[in-house]
């Protein structure tokens, strides 16, 4: 299922990760693991935030994706199922 993962990082833990050089490595490892079709990075509500769009093949993958972000960045995570335009059209076609 296509998911949007929103990861908002704790500012102090993010600062520490930048200072010790681990933020880039952690983000790269996350991107390599989930192979997103799109990844966007911004500041939202004063926090470093990533929006990652990827195919979640198995819900049991959620802990291995989430825990490094929780442990290293104090991240707040939100997983949201999303659709592309074609999938919306297919879904609308199922309405009777």
N, CA, C and O atoms as a printed pandas DataFrame, in Angstrom:
     atom_number atom_name residue_name chain_id  residue_number  x_coord  y_coord  z_coord
0              1         N          UNK        A               1    0.834   -1.168    0.000
1              2        CA          UNK        A               1    0.000    0.000    0.000
2              3         C          UNK        A               1    0.887    1.243    0.000
3              4         O          UNK        A               1    1.865    1.325    0.743
4              5         N          UNK        A               2    0.531    2.198   -0.840
5              6        CA          UNK        A               2    1.291    3.446   -0.897
6              7         C          UNK        A               2    1.012    4.246    0.369
7              8         O          UNK        A               2   -0.139    4.464    0.747
8              9         N          UNK        A               3    2.089    4.675    1.012
9             10        CA          UNK        A               3    1.982    5.420    2.261
10            11         C          UNK        A               3    2.734    6.732    2.166
11            12         O          UNK        A               3    3.700    6.870    1.416
12            13         N          UNK        A               4    2.261    7.693    2.951
13            14        CA          UNK        A               4    3.025    8.914    3.192
14            15         C          UNK        A               4    3.498    8.826    4.632
15            16         O          UNK        A               4    2.691    8.707    5.555
16            17         N          UNK        A               5    4.793    8.884    4.817
17            18        CA          UNK        A               5    5.375    8.931    6.153
18            19         C          UNK        A               5    5.800   10.365    6.403
19            20         O          UNK        A               5    6.638   10.915    5.688
20            21         N          UNK        A               6    5.215   10.959    7.420
21            22        CA          UNK        A               6    5.623   12.294    7.857
22            23         C          UNK        A               6    6.455   12.103    9.117
23            24         O          UNK        A               6    5.984   11.543   10.107
24            25         N          UNK        A               7    7.694   12.574    9.070
25            26        CA          UNK        A               7    8.600   12.458   10.207
26            27         C          UNK        A               7    9.034   13.850   10.638
27            28         O          UNK        A               7    9.773   14.527    9.924
28            29         N          UNK        A               8    8.571   14.274   11.812
29            30        CA          UNK        A               8    8.965   15.568   12.377
30            31         C          UNK        A               8    9.966   15.296   13.487
31            32         O          UNK        A               8    9.672   14.578   14.443
32            33         N          UNK        A               9   11.151   15.875   13.351
33            34        CA          UNK        A               9   12.260   15.567   14.245
34            35         C          UNK        A               9   12.343   16.544   15.407
35            36         O          UNK        A               9   12.121   17.744   15.243
36            37         N          UNK        A              10   12.663   16.021   16.572
37            38        CA          UNK        A              10   12.935   16.860   17.733
38            39         C          UNK        A              10   14.116   17.771   17.397
39            40         O          UNK        A              10   15.144   17.309   16.901
40            41         N          UNK        A              11   13.963   19.055   17.668
41            42        CA          UNK        A              11   14.989   20.026   17.265
42            43         C          UNK        A              11   16.337   19.747   17.914
43            44         O          UNK        A              11   17.357   19.748   17.225
44            45         N          UNK        A              12   16.367   19.510   19.209
45            46        CA          UNK        A              12   17.647   19.285   19.889
46            47         C          UNK        A              12   18.314   17.995   19.431
47            48         O          UNK        A              12   19.526   17.967   19.218
48            49         N          UNK        A              13   17.532   16.922   19.277
49            50        CA          UNK        A              13   18.123   15.669   18.800
50            51         C          UNK        A              13   18.591   15.814   17.354
51            52         O          UNK        A              13   19.616   15.249   16.973
52            53         N          UNK        A              14   17.843   16.571   16.548
53            54        CA          UNK        A              14   18.270   16.849   15.177
54            55         C          UNK        A              14   19.557   17.654   15.152
55            56         O          UNK        A              14   20.453   17.378   14.354
56            57         N          UNK        A              15   19.652   18.662   16.035
57            58        CA          UNK        A              15   20.874   19.456   16.125
58            59         C          UNK        A              15   22.060   18.563   16.490
59            60         O          UNK        A              15   23.130   18.671   15.891
60            61         N          UNK        A              16   21.868   17.687   17.469
61            62        CA          UNK        A              16   22.945   16.772   17.872
62            63         C          UNK        A              16   23.351   15.870   16.707
63            64         O          UNK        A              16   24.537   15.621   16.494
64            65         N          UNK        A              17   22.357   15.379   15.949
65            66        CA          UNK        A              17   22.649   14.491   14.819
66            67         C          UNK        A              17   23.421   15.220   13.721
67            68         O          UNK        A              17   24.266   14.626   13.051
68            69         N          UNK        A              18   23.131   16.496   13.540
69            70        CA          UNK        A              18   23.900   17.283   12.567
70            71         C          UNK        A              18   25.319   17.478   13.075
71            72         O          UNK        A              18   26.281   17.293   12.331
72            73         N          UNK        A              19   25.448   17.849   14.338
73            74        CA          UNK        A              19   26.775   18.097   14.918
74            75         C          UNK        A              19   27.663   16.861   14.875
75            76         O          UNK        A              19   28.858   16.965   14.600
76            77         N          UNK        A              20   27.080   15.676   15.147
77            78        CA          UNK        A              20   27.926   14.473   15.178
78            79         C          UNK        A              20   27.947   13.730   13.839
79            80         O          UNK        A              20   28.551   12.664   13.721
80            81         N          UNK        A              21   27.283   14.303   12.838
81            82        CA          UNK        A              21   27.359   13.758   11.486
82            83         C          UNK        A              21   26.468   12.569   11.202
83            84         O          UNK        A              21   26.661   11.895   10.191
84            85         N          UNK        A              22   25.487   12.283   12.065
85            86        CA          UNK        A              22   24.667   11.097   11.861
86            87         C          UNK        A              22   23.339   11.367   11.146
87            88         O          UNK        A              22   22.701   10.423   10.678
88            89         N          UNK        A              23   22.909   12.618   11.050
89            90        CA          UNK        A              23   21.602   12.895   10.433
90            91         C          UNK        A              23   21.573   12.451    8.974
91            92         O          UNK        A              23   20.651   11.749    8.560
92            93         N          UNK        A              24   22.555   12.847    8.207
93            94        CA          UNK        A              24   22.596   12.464    6.794
94            95         C          UNK        A              24   22.654   10.962    6.605
95            96         O          UNK        A              24   21.987   10.415    5.728
96            97         N          UNK        A              25   23.453   10.293    7.428
97            98        CA          UNK        A              25   23.575    8.830    7.337
98            99         C          UNK        A              25   22.252    8.155    7.678
99           100         O          UNK        A              25   21.847    7.212    6.998
100          101         N          UNK        A              26   21.578    8.623    8.717
101          102        CA          UNK        A              26   20.303    8.034    9.114
102          103         C          UNK        A              26   19.248    8.235    8.036
103          104         O          UNK        A              26   18.486    7.317    7.731
104          105         N          UNK        A              27   19.200    9.422    7.462
105          106        CA          UNK        A              27   18.221    9.676    6.400
106          107         C          UNK        A              27   18.532    8.816    5.184
107          108         O          UNK        A              27   17.619    8.263    4.572
108          109         N          UNK        A              28   19.802    8.694    4.824
109          110        CA          UNK        A              28   20.190    7.863    3.681
110          111         C          UNK        A              28   19.807    6.405    3.913
111          112         O          UNK        A              28   19.297    5.744    3.008
112          113         N          UNK        A              29   20.048    5.906    5.111
113          114        CA          UNK        A              29   19.685    4.522    5.427
114          115         C          UNK        A              29   18.171    4.322    5.338
115          116         O          UNK        A              29   17.706    3.292    4.850
116          117         N          UNK        A              30   17.405    5.307    5.812
117          118        CA          UNK        A              30   15.942    5.217    5.744
118          119         C          UNK        A              30   15.491    5.203    4.293
119          120         O          UNK        A              30   14.640    4.396    3.917
120          121         N          UNK        A              31   16.054    6.088    3.471
121          122        CA          UNK        A              31   15.674    6.146    2.056
122          123         C          UNK        A              31   16.046    4.850    1.334
123          124         O          UNK        A              31   15.280    4.370    0.498
124          125         N          UNK        A              32   17.192    4.289    1.642
125          126        CA          UNK        A              32   17.596    3.026    1.025
126          127         C          UNK        A              32   16.668    1.887    1.441
127          128         O          UNK        A              32   16.382    0.990    0.647
128          129         N          UNK        A              33   16.205    1.927    2.678
129          130        CA          UNK        A              33   15.325    0.861    3.173
130          131         C          UNK        A              33   13.950    0.916    2.518
131          132         O          UNK        A              33   13.432   -0.111    2.079
132          133         N          UNK        A              34   13.351    2.112    2.448
133          134        CA          UNK        A              34   11.963    2.184    1.971
134          135         C          UNK        A              34   11.845    2.498    0.482
135          136         O          UNK        A              34   10.776    2.322   -0.102
136          137         N          UNK        A              35   12.928    2.960   -0.135
137          138        CA          UNK        A              35   12.942    3.266   -1.569
138          139         C          UNK        A              35   11.725    4.118   -1.973
139          140         O          UNK        A              35   10.878    3.665   -2.743
140          141         N          UNK        A              36   11.643    5.352   -1.452
141          142        CA          UNK        A              36   10.464    6.181   -1.726
142          143         C          UNK        A              36   10.370    6.580   -3.193
143          144         O          UNK        A              36   11.384    6.747   -3.871
144          145         N          UNK        A              37    9.140    6.730   -3.670
145          146        CA          UNK        A              37    8.944    7.259   -5.019
146          147         C          UNK        A              37    9.138    8.773   -5.006
147          148         O          UNK        A              37    9.417    9.376   -6.043
148          149         N          UNK        A              38    8.989    9.387   -3.830
149          150        CA          UNK        A              38    9.264   10.818   -3.665
150          151         C          UNK        A              38    9.634   11.068   -2.212
151          152         O          UNK        A              38    9.132   10.403   -1.306
152          153         N          UNK        A              39   10.520   12.035   -2.003
153          154        CA          UNK        A              39   10.934   12.430   -0.658
154          155         C          UNK        A              39   11.108   13.943   -0.649
155          156         O          UNK        A              39   11.807   14.505   -1.492
156          157         N          UNK        A              40   10.467   14.589    0.312
157          158        CA          UNK        A              40   10.531   16.040    0.430
158          159         C          UNK        A              40   10.906   16.400    1.860
159          160         O          UNK        A              40   10.483   15.746    2.814
160          161         N          UNK        A              41   11.700   17.443    1.989
161          162        CA          UNK        A              41   12.198   17.864    3.293
162          163         C          UNK        A              41   11.900   19.351    3.463
163          164         O          UNK        A              41   12.113   20.148    2.549
164          165         N          UNK        A              42   11.402   19.713    4.654
165          166        CA          UNK        A              42   11.006   21.091    4.906
166          167         C          UNK        A              42   11.042   21.344    6.405
167          168         O          UNK        A              42   11.423   20.471    7.185
168          169         N          UNK        A              43   10.644   22.540    6.797
169          170        CA          UNK        A              43   10.413   22.848    8.203
170          171         C          UNK        A              43    8.910   23.030    8.370
171          172         O          UNK        A              43    8.276   23.766    7.614
172          173         N          UNK        A              44    8.345   22.352    9.370
173          174        CA          UNK        A              44    6.927   22.487    9.652
174          175         C          UNK        A              44    6.760   22.637   11.161
175          176         O          UNK        A              44    7.282   21.837   11.938
176          177         N          UNK        A              45    6.031   23.662   11.562
177          178        CA          UNK        A              45    5.829   23.944   12.985
178          179         C          UNK        A              45    7.157   24.028   13.738
179          180         O          UNK        A              45    7.264   23.586   14.882
180          181         N          UNK        A              46    8.155   24.595   13.086
181          182        CA          UNK        A              46    9.451   24.801   13.720
182          183         C          UNK        A              46   10.316   23.563   13.845
183          184         O          UNK        A              46   11.319   23.582   14.558
184          185         N          UNK        A              47    9.942   22.473   13.157
185          186        CA          UNK        A              47   10.716   21.232   13.239
186          187         C          UNK        A              47   11.147   20.787   11.848
187          188         O          UNK        A              47   10.428   20.982   10.868
188          189         N          UNK        A              48   12.327   20.190   11.778
189          190        CA          UNK        A              48   12.748   19.549   10.536
190          191         C          UNK        A              48   11.750   18.430   10.248
191          192         O          UNK        A              48   11.451   17.609   11.116
192          193         N          UNK        A              49   11.243   18.410    9.025
193          194        CA          UNK        A              49   10.200   17.446    8.697
194          195         C          UNK        A              49   10.464   16.833    7.335
195          196         O          UNK        A              49   10.841   17.523    6.388
196          197         N          UNK        A              50   10.261   15.537    7.251
197          198        CA          UNK        A              50   10.384   14.809    5.991
198          199         C          UNK        A              50    9.026   14.236    5.622
199          200         O          UNK        A              50    8.291   13.759    6.486
200          201         N          UNK        A              51    8.696   14.284    4.336
201          202        CA          UNK        A              51    7.514   13.641    3.780
202          203         C          UNK        A              51    8.017   12.608    2.782
203          204         O          UNK        A              51    8.598   12.959    1.755
204          205         N          UNK        A              52    7.794   11.337    3.085
205          206        CA          UNK        A              52    8.310   10.246    2.266
206          207         C          UNK        A              52    7.133    9.435    1.743
207          208         O          UNK        A              52    6.286    8.991    2.518
208          209         N          UNK        A              53    7.079    9.242    0.431
209          210        CA          UNK        A              53    6.005    8.491   -0.215
210          211         C          UNK        A              53    6.587    7.175   -0.707
211          212         O          UNK        A              53    7.496    7.165   -1.537
212          213         N          UNK        A              54    6.061    6.056   -0.191
213          214        CA          UNK        A              54    6.663    4.766   -0.494
214          215         C          UNK        A              54    5.620    3.660   -0.430
215          216         O          UNK        A              54    4.514    3.861    0.071
216          217         N          UNK        A              55    5.986    2.493   -0.941
217          218        CA          UNK        A              55    5.114    1.330   -0.913
218          219         C          UNK        A              55    5.426    0.514    0.340
219          220         O          UNK        A              55    6.513   -0.048    0.470
220          221         N          UNK        A              56    4.469    0.457    1.253
221          222        CA          UNK        A              56    4.609   -0.364    2.447
222          223         C          UNK        A              56    4.097   -1.757    2.102
223          224         O          UNK        A              56    2.891   -1.999    2.046
224          225         N          UNK        A              57    5.030   -2.656    1.875
225          226        CA          UNK        A              57    4.663   -4.008    1.432
226          227         C          UNK        A              57    4.058   -4.845    2.554
227          228         O          UNK        A              57    3.183   -5.677    2.315
228          229         N          UNK        A              58    4.529   -4.621    3.776
229          230        CA          UNK        A              58    4.069   -5.418    4.903
230          231         C          UNK        A              58    4.044   -4.534    6.149
231          232         O          UNK        A              58    5.055   -3.907    6.466
232          233         N          UNK        A              59    2.920   -4.464    6.866
233          234        CA          UNK        A              59    2.862   -3.643    8.079
234          235         C          UNK        A              59    3.915   -4.014    9.117
235          236         O          UNK        A              59    4.266   -3.188    9.958
236          237         N          UNK        A              60    4.420   -5.239    9.070
237          238        CA          UNK        A              60    5.458   -5.625   10.029
238          239         C          UNK        A              60    6.774   -4.890    9.779
239          240         O          UNK        A              60    7.694   -4.980   10.593
240          241         N          UNK        A              61    6.876   -4.157    8.653
241          242        CA          UNK        A              61    8.064   -3.342    8.383
242          243         C          UNK        A              61    8.041   -2.025    9.160
243          244         O          UNK        A              61    9.067   -1.352    9.259
244          245         N          UNK        A              62    6.896   -1.653    9.706
245          246        CA          UNK        A              62    6.784   -0.354   10.384
246          247         C          UNK        A              62    7.796   -0.204   11.527
247          248         O          UNK        A              62    8.438    0.843   11.606
248          249         N          UNK        A              63    7.972   -1.184   12.411
249          250        CA          UNK        A              63    8.964   -0.992   13.481
250          251         C          UNK        A              63   10.382   -0.756   12.971
251          252         O          UNK        A              63   11.090    0.098   13.503
252          253         N          UNK        A              64   10.808   -1.497   11.950
253          254        CA          UNK        A              64   12.189   -1.324   11.474
254          255         C          UNK        A              64   12.385    0.023   10.773
255          256         O          UNK        A              64   13.504    0.531   10.710
256          257         N          UNK        A              65   11.317    0.592   10.255
257          258        CA          UNK        A              65   11.379    1.933    9.668
258          259         C          UNK        A              65   11.346    2.981   10.769
259          260         O          UNK        A              65   12.114    3.943   10.744
260          261         N          UNK        A              66   10.460    2.794   11.728
261          262        CA          UNK        A              66   10.180    3.811   12.743
262          263         C          UNK        A              66   11.227    3.930   13.837
263          264         O          UNK        A              66   11.625    5.037   14.199
264          265         N          UNK        A              67   11.675    2.802   14.366
265          266        CA          UNK        A              67   12.519    2.839   15.567
266          267         C          UNK        A              67   13.798    3.665   15.420
267          268         O          UNK        A              67   14.128    4.411   16.342
268          269         N          UNK        A              68   14.537    3.569   14.303
269          270        CA          UNK        A              68   15.723    4.426   14.199
270          271         C          UNK        A              68   15.381    5.924   14.262
271          272         O          UNK        A              68   16.150    6.720   14.801
272          273         N          UNK        A              69   14.230    6.293   13.711
273          274        CA          UNK        A              69   13.813    7.699   13.742
274          275         C          UNK        A              69   13.375    8.111   15.146
275          276         O          UNK        A              69   13.678    9.218   15.591
276          277         N          UNK        A              70   12.664    7.226   15.843
277          278        CA          UNK        A              70   12.287    7.501   17.231
278          279         C          UNK        A              70   13.525    7.616   18.113
279          280         O          UNK        A              70   13.690    8.592   18.845
280          281         N          UNK        A              71   14.392    6.611   18.036
281          282        CA          UNK        A              71   15.535    6.522   18.943
282          283         C          UNK        A              71   16.579    7.613   18.714
283          284         O          UNK        A              71   17.106    8.181   19.671
284          285         N          UNK        A              72   16.875    7.903   17.462
285          286        CA          UNK        A              72   17.967    8.825   17.149
286          287         C          UNK        A              72   17.540   10.274   17.000
287          288         O          UNK        A              72   18.344   11.182   17.212
288          289         N          UNK        A              73   16.274   10.502   16.635
289          290        CA          UNK        A              73   15.838   11.866   16.353
290          291         C          UNK        A              73   14.641   12.309   17.188
291          292         O          UNK        A              73   14.169   13.436   17.042
292          293         N          UNK        A              74   14.149   11.437   18.057
293          294        CA          UNK        A              74   12.964   11.787   18.827
294          295         C          UNK        A              74   11.815   12.189   17.920
295          296         O          UNK        A              74   11.030   13.077   18.253
296          297         N          UNK        A              75   11.721   11.532   16.769
297          298        CA          UNK        A              75   10.764   11.932   15.737
298          299         C          UNK        A              75    9.334   11.599   16.130
299          300         O          UNK        A              75    9.066   10.616   16.821
300          301         N          UNK        A              76    8.428   12.448   15.671
301          302        CA          UNK        A              76    6.996   12.174   15.714
302          303         C          UNK        A              76    6.631   11.695   14.313
303          304         O          UNK        A              76    6.873   12.397   13.332
304          305         N          UNK        A              77    6.044   10.494   14.219
305          306        CA          UNK        A              77    5.767    9.886   12.920
306          307         C          UNK        A              77    4.276    9.731   12.690
307          308         O          UNK        A              77    3.508    9.435   13.605
308          309         N          UNK        A              78    3.891    9.938   11.441
309          310        CA          UNK        A              78    2.520    9.696   11.012
310          311         C          UNK        A              78    2.572    8.916    9.709
311          312         O          UNK        A              78    3.213    9.340    8.747
312          313         N          UNK        A              79    1.894    7.774    9.683
313          314        CA          UNK        A              79    1.748    6.979    8.468
314          315         C          UNK        A              79    0.337    7.201    7.941
315          316         O          UNK        A              79   -0.637    7.008    8.669
316          317         N          UNK        A              80    0.223    7.606    6.677
317          318        CA          UNK        A              80   -1.077    7.873    6.075
318          319         C          UNK        A              80   -1.164    7.160    4.730
319          320         O          UNK        A              80   -0.304    7.360    3.872
320          321         N          UNK        A              81   -2.198    6.324    4.532
321          322        CA          UNK        A              81   -2.381    5.726    3.204
322          323         C          UNK        A              81   -2.714    6.830    2.200
323          324         O          UNK        A              81   -3.501    7.728    2.500
324          325         N          UNK        A              82   -2.117    6.763    1.014
325          326        CA          UNK        A              82   -2.366    7.767   -0.029
326          327         C          UNK        A              82   -2.582    7.075   -1.367
327          328         O          UNK        A              82   -2.201    5.921   -1.559
328          329         N          UNK        A              83   -3.211    7.818   -2.298
329          330        CA          UNK        A              83   -3.479    7.297   -3.644
330          331         C          UNK        A              83   -2.972    8.291   -4.676
331          332         O          UNK        A              83   -2.875    9.489   -4.413
332          333         N          UNK        A              84   -2.650    7.771   -5.855
333          334        CA          UNK        A              84   -2.355    8.651   -6.977
334          335         C          UNK        A              84   -3.669    8.887   -7.737
335          336         O          UNK        A              84   -4.703    8.319   -7.383
336          337         N          UNK        A              85   -3.626    9.706   -8.757
337          338        CA          UNK        A              85   -4.836   10.043   -9.500
338          339         C          UNK        A              85   -5.528    8.845  -10.113
339          340         O          UNK        A              85   -6.756    8.760  -10.092
340          341         N          UNK        A              86   -4.767    7.930  -10.652
341          342        CA          UNK        A              86   -5.339    6.733  -11.262
342          343         C          UNK        A              86   -6.080    5.887  -10.226
343          344         O          UNK        A              86   -7.154    5.355  -10.506
344          345         N          UNK        A              87   -5.509    5.768   -9.048
345          346        CA          UNK        A              87   -6.149    4.993   -7.990
346          347         C          UNK        A              87   -7.431    5.655   -7.496
347          348         O          UNK        A              87   -8.393    4.967   -7.156
348          349         N          UNK        A              88   -7.449    6.970   -7.455
349          350        CA          UNK        A              88   -8.675    7.688   -7.090
350          351         C          UNK        A              88   -9.764    7.404   -8.122
351          352         O          UNK        A              88  -10.908    7.123   -7.763
352          353         N          UNK        A              89   -9.402    7.479   -9.411
353          354        CA          UNK        A              89  -10.384    7.187  -10.459
354          355         C          UNK        A              89  -10.934    5.766  -10.333
355          356         O          UNK        A              89  -12.138    5.548  -10.470
356          357         N          UNK        A              90  -10.052    4.803  -10.074
357          358        CA          UNK        A              90  -10.487    3.427   -9.899
358          359         C          UNK        A              90  -11.450    3.324   -8.716
359          360         O          UNK        A              90  -12.489    2.672   -8.809
360          361         N          UNK        A              91  -11.105    3.959   -7.625
361          362        CA          UNK        A              91  -11.966    3.944   -6.446
362          363         C          UNK        A              91  -13.312    4.588   -6.696
363          364         O          UNK        A              91  -14.342    4.080   -6.252
364          365         N          UNK        A              92  -13.308    5.710   -7.409
365          366        CA          UNK        A              92  -14.566    6.376   -7.722
366          367         C          UNK        A              92  -15.435    5.515   -8.625
367          368         O          UNK        A              92  -16.662    5.565   -8.548
368          369         N          UNK        A              93  -14.796    4.725   -9.480
369          370        CA          UNK        A              93  -15.528    3.830  -10.362
370          371         C          UNK        A              93  -16.239    2.719   -9.600
371          372         O          UNK        A              93  -17.138    2.078  -10.145
372          373         N          UNK        A              94  -15.860    2.484   -8.374
373          374        CA          UNK        A              94  -16.491    1.440   -7.562
374          375         C          UNK        A              94  -17.713    1.944   -6.805
375          376         O          UNK        A              94  -18.421    1.164   -6.168
376          377         N          UNK        A              95  -17.957    3.244   -6.878
377          378        CA          UNK        A              95  -19.134    3.809   -6.209
378          379         C          UNK        A              95  -20.352    3.553   -7.065
379          380         O          UNK        A              95  -20.354    3.846   -8.260
380          381         N          UNK        A              96  -21.376    3.013   -6.461
381          382        CA          UNK        A              96  -22.616    2.714   -7.219
382          383         C          UNK        A              96  -23.718    3.624   -6.771
383          384         O          UNK        A              96  -24.836    3.537   -7.280
